[in-house]
Amino acid sequence: MFPRYTDSVHTPLQKNESSQRNSGEEISLLLRKQDELLGALRPLDSLLVAFSGGADSAYLAWAAHQALGDRALAITALSPSFSEHDRRESQNFAAAAGIRHECIETDEFSDPLYVANNADRCYHCKDELFEKMQSLARARGFAAIAYGINADDTHEFRPGHRAAAEHKVLAPLLDAGLRKQQIRTLSRLAGLTTWDRPAAACLSSRVAYGTAVTPELLSRIERGETFLRELGFRQFRLRVHGELARIEIASDELPRALDTEMFQKISASLKELGFTYVTLDLEGYRTGSLNALIKKRSA
């Protein structure tokens, strides 16, 4: 039904206010792409959508609901790597949008290859997720499974994509050539609250490769990030390198974090969680920063 991967690239939305005409043209193009996406989804008999609550999977869940109604079901996987905050966000979004939504348990922590936390950890996580979703699809009579990879994701190191290909999971957003910012724009136009939600990833992605991921460690990370969220920070990561907690905060929020009273408060709180050293990364928040060593070694 869907072609596999595509090399299509589309121009991002113009942000300059003087180019309103071009912006209007770009929005019209995006809306046509949305129509094509919905048109590609409608022939499916039924669909399970892997739904983490982030902007991409939320938009895909919404699109599947628009195209298929109750024949689409959003599935959220619960495990120690999925934070309570993200669980609430996913449930609240689905309820507000009227999307059919269920949670299932995944057991990636029983896989030693996942716990070892090598560079292919995400493959083992997605393999477990899609295996569980396939079992559910067989039991409930769903015809297909989809997930929210977009056209920008193919430029990053994401071994989970290999698991999706092996399980024949559909990639409607990628096949439509939709990029991250375009998905956010279409989400805003559709009135979805996730249009500007900060990028999210599983808690295991915070742990340096080679350090075993355990429920106890991820609980400490979740509590640390909850504290940062309560301080009012919006886009951040708490990365763990052994005894060192490295905090990445979006560049526009860094000045608050660099306030002496603030960083002393952050340091004291994270040390209470058991971290010996607490650092603030002056490069700020960026996705995939733990992949830097992989790129360095392969250079």
Buried (B, 14 or more C-beta within 10 A) or exposed (E): EBEEEBEEEBEEBBEEEEEEEEBEEBBEBBEEBBEBBBEBBEEBEBBBBBBBBBBBBBBBBBBBBBBBEEBBBBBBBBBBBBBEBBBEBBBEBBEEBEBBBEBBEBEBBEBEEBBBBEBBBBBBBBBBBBBBBBEBBEEEEBEBBBBBBBBBBBEEBBBBBBBBEEBEBBBBBBBBBBBBBBBBBBBBEBEBBBBEBBBBBBBBBBBBBEEEBBEEBBBBBBBBBBBBBEBEBBBBBBBBBEEEBBBBBBEEBBEEBEEEEBBEEBBEBBEEBEBEEBBBBEEBBEBEBBBEEEEEEEE
